[in-house]
């Protein structure tokens, strides 16, 4: 009879995978991930049938965590700029506080090992952001651009903002504001 899976072991594998992928990319060996997780490599494959399954599970986990961070305390009654600023600030704050997760997510995002199904599922984690952008375009508040393009602008500018904050943490608030204002000018009509 197979032993029941442990949530702690699964989490240890995902945590180790985050660290290793952040350092070495998606080509990192599973043996290194297993060693860092303090489990046998065979145990890793008990939790994730293939390396691709592990990478997709990690990507989904990271995107879900980011989505939850971005929507926490969301000001539904705020105007569009306030709501966008909320998402921006939460994204930047999460990324600065979680540099390994951010680096791993960046590696996974460009990997051809992440399935279309996983990418579609991760979009659902950011549904509120997507819905807000689509409604804003429909209302004529934001420039008429594909939502993927607006997300790409947000992501690129946020990454730049996070890199500058990492170099000059004492300027975090100023840099976060400057990054948001640049994003807002790029996507809004005002």
Number of C-alpha atoms within 10 A of each C-alpha: 3 5 5 6 11 10 10 9 16 18 13 19 26 23 17 20 27 25 19 21 23 21 14 12 19 22 10 15 14 21 14 14 24 21 14 17 20 15 16 14 15 13 16 25 15 13 16 17 12 13 17 15 16 20 24 22 16 23 25 22 16 21 23 18 15 20 22 15 16 23 20 11 11 16 14 11 8 11 10 18 14 14 18 21 18 19 24 22 19 21 23 25 18 18 21 21 13 12 16 18 25 21 18 24 23 16 17 23 14 10 15 10 14 20 14 11 9 13 15 11 14 18 16 14 21 18 13 16 19 17 12 15 24 18 13 16 19 12 11 12 16 21 17 16 12 12 15 11 11 20 14 12 17 22 16 13 18 22 19 14 21 26 16 17 20 16 10 11 14 10 12 19 12 11 18 21 15 13 22 23 13 14 21 18 11 15 19 16 12 9
